[in-house]
Amino acid sequence: YRDITEPVRLKLAFSQSEAHLKAILNSSLQSILLIDRDYKIQSFNKIATDNAQLVWQKPMSEGDSIYQYVAPEDLDRFNTHFAAALLGEYIRIEKPIQGVWFEFSYGPVFNDTGEVMGVCLTALNVHARQQAVTALAKSEARFRSLVQYSSDAIAVISSDGMITYQSPSVERILGYEAGALLSKNALDYIHPQERKLVLEQ
């Protein structure tokens, strides 16, 4: 007979610690994958396999080659970033995969002796954000096209009176060159007798 209380206690503590770690990782909004130097997936969270299903229509498994989840046209770029992470660099990029925009981060994973043992690859779905940026750019382009050739002088003025936009027609109507009024206080260009009324309005 021998007392195995301590080994059992350590095993239970390890299982509990592992469960806590998985709970933390699975609560993340981004895919998290641990990949070894041989490009094998060692561990991943739930959102990673959900995204694999979304993009590649297949679940992720430990031991899979990460190349199963890299598009052929992205292979050279992936290898470059992965190699840089293995050398200790931290890389962050944004790009679309199968029409869905992701923010990717490649981070080196060090062992106890300070050697890089693999790469932690994270991917955050930023498709909604990217769509918002695109919509904003289109909205701004539409706004500029509307005022570009307007016969009216148009300016956007912030709440503290600073001019944040002036239409090109300002040059033709008032004689100020393009951009000359930007970051200037609009009240400086109002006749003193009219300032009180303009301030009220």
C-alpha positions in Angstrom: 0.0 0.0 0.0 1.1 3.6 -0.5 -0.5 6.9 0.1 -1.6 8.6 -3.1 -3.5 11.5 -1.6 -1.0 14.1 -2.7 -0.7 13.0 -6.4 -4.5 12.8 -6.6 -4.8 16.3 -5.0 -2.3 17.7 -7.6 -4.2 16.0 -10.4 -7.5 17.5 -9.3 -5.8 20.9 -8.8 -4.4 20.7 -12.3 -7.8 19.7 -13.8 -9.4 22.6 -12.0 -6.8 25.0 -13.2 -7.1 23.7 -16.8 -10.9 24.1 -16.6 -10.5 27.7 -15.4 -8.1 28.5 -18.2 -10.5 27.0 -20.8 -13.4 29.0 -19.4 -11.3 32.2 -19.7 -10.3 31.4 -23.2 -13.8 30.5 -24.3 -15.2 33.8 -23.0 -12.9 35.7 -25.4 -14.4 37.3 -28.5 -11.4 36.4 -30.6 -10.1 33.1 -31.9 -7.0 31.9 -30.0 -4.8 29.2 -31.3 -1.5 27.8 -30.0 0.6 26.5 -32.8 3.9 24.7 -32.4 7.1 25.2 -34.5 5.9 22.3 -36.8 2.7 24.3 -37.7 0.5 21.9 -35.7 -2.4 23.3 -33.7 -1.8 22.4 -30.1 -4.8 24.2 -28.5 -7.6 26.5 -29.4 -10.8 28.1 -27.9 -14.4 27.7 -28.9 -14.6 30.8 -31.0 -11.7 29.5 -33.1 -13.5 26.4 -34.1 -16.7 28.4 -34.6 -14.8 30.7 -37.1 -13.3 27.7 -38.8 -16.8 26.4 -39.3 -17.9 29.8 -40.6 -15.1 30.4 -43.0 -14.0 26.8 -44.0 -17.1 24.8 -43.2 -15.2 22.3 -41.0 -14.5 22.0 -37.3 -11.0 22.5 -35.9 -9.1 19.6 -34.1 -5.9 19.5 -32.1 -3.1 18.2 -34.2 -4.4 19.7 -37.4 -1.9 21.6 -39.5 -2.6 25.3 -39.5 -2.2 25.2 -43.3 -5.6 23.5 -43.5 -7.0 27.0 -42.5 -4.8 29.2 -44.7 -6.0 30.1 -48.2 -3.4 29.3 -51.0 -3.2 33.0 -52.0 -2.3 33.9 -48.3 0.3 31.2 -47.9 3.4 33.4 -48.5 2.2 36.2 -46.3 1.2 33.7 -43.5 4.7 32.1 -43.6 6.4 35.5 -43.4 4.4 36.5 -40.4 4.7 33.1 -38.7 8.5 33.1 -39.2 8.8 36.6 -37.8 6.8 35.5 -34.7 9.1 32.5 -34.3 12.0 35.0 -34.2 10.3 36.9 -31.4 8.4 39.6 -33.2 4.8 40.6 -32.6 2.7 41.1 -35.8 -0.8 42.5 -36.3 -2.7 42.8 -39.6 -6.2 43.2 -40.9 -7.4 41.3 -44.0 -10.5 39.5 -45.4 -10.8 35.7 -45.4 -13.6 34.4 -47.6 -15.2 37.8 -47.6 -15.1 38.2 -43.8 -12.7 40.8 -42.3 -10.4 39.7 -39.4 -7.7 41.3 -37.3 -4.9 38.8 -36.9 -2.1 38.9 -34.3 0.9 36.6 -34.3 2.7 36.5 -31.0 5.7 34.4 -29.9 5.2 31.9 -27.1 8.3 31.4 -24.9 9.2 28.4 -22.7 10.9 28.6 -19.3 14.3 29.1 -20.8 13.2 32.0 -23.0 13.2 30.0 -26.3 10.3 30.5 -28.7 8.3 27.2 -28.6 5.5 28.3 -30.9 3.1 31.0 -31.9 -0.1 32.3 -30.4 -2.3 33.3 -33.3 -5.4 35.3 -32.5 -8.1 36.4 -35.0 -10.9 38.9 -34.2 -13.9 39.2 -36.5 -13.9 42.9 -37.4 -16.3 42.6 -40.3 -18.9 45.0 -38.8 -16.3 47.6 -38.0 -14.8 47.3 -41.5 -18.3 47.8 -43.0 -18.8 50.8 -40.8 -15.5 52.3 -42.0 -16.4 51.6 -45.6 -19.8 53.2 -45.2 -18.3 56.2 -43.5 -15.8 56.6 -46.4 -18.7 56.4 -48.9 -20.7 58.9 -46.9 -17.8 61.3 -46.8 -17.2 60.9 -50.6 -20.9 61.6 -51.2 -20.8 64.7 -49.0 -17.7 66.0 -50.8 -19.3 65.4 -54.2 -22.4 67.3 -53.2 -20.5 70.4 -52.0 -17.4 70.2 -54.3 -19.0 72.3 -57.1 -21.7 74.0 -55.1 -22.2 77.7 -55.8 -22.6 78.3 -52.1 -19.7 78.7 -49.7 -20.1 75.8 -47.2 -18.2 75.4 -43.9 -18.5 72.9 -41.0 -17.9 74.6 -37.7 -17.4 72.8 -34.4 -19.2 73.8 -31.1 -16.2 76.0 -30.1 -16.3 77.9 -33.4 -13.4 76.2 -35.1 -13.7 75.6 -38.9 -13.3 71.9 -39.6 -14.3 71.9 -43.2 -14.5 74.5 -46.0 -15.8 73.8 -49.5 -13.7 74.6 -52.5 -16.2 77.4 -53.5 -14.9 79.4 -50.5 -11.8 80.3 -52.5 -13.9 81.5 -55.5 -16.4 83.4 -53.3 -14.3 84.8 -50.4 -10.8 84.6 -51.9 -9.3 82.3 -49.2 -7.2 79.5 -50.6 -8.2 75.9 -50.1 -7.7 74.9 -46.5 -6.7 78.4 -45.4 -9.6 78.6 -43.0 -9.2 75.2 -41.4 -8.6 75.2 -37.6 -9.4 79.0 -37.6 -12.2 80.4 -35.4 -15.1 81.3 -37.6 -16.0 84.3 -35.3 -12.8 86.0 -36.4 -14.3 86.4 -39.8 -17.6 87.9 -38.6 -18.1 91.6 -38.4 -18.0 92.8 -34.8 -21.5 94.1 -35.0 -22.8 90.7 -36.1 -21.0 88.5 -33.7 -23.6 88.6 -30.9 -26.3 87.5 -33.3 -24.1 84.8 -34.8 -23.2 83.5 -31.4 -26.9 83.3 -30.4 -27.8 81.4 -33.6 
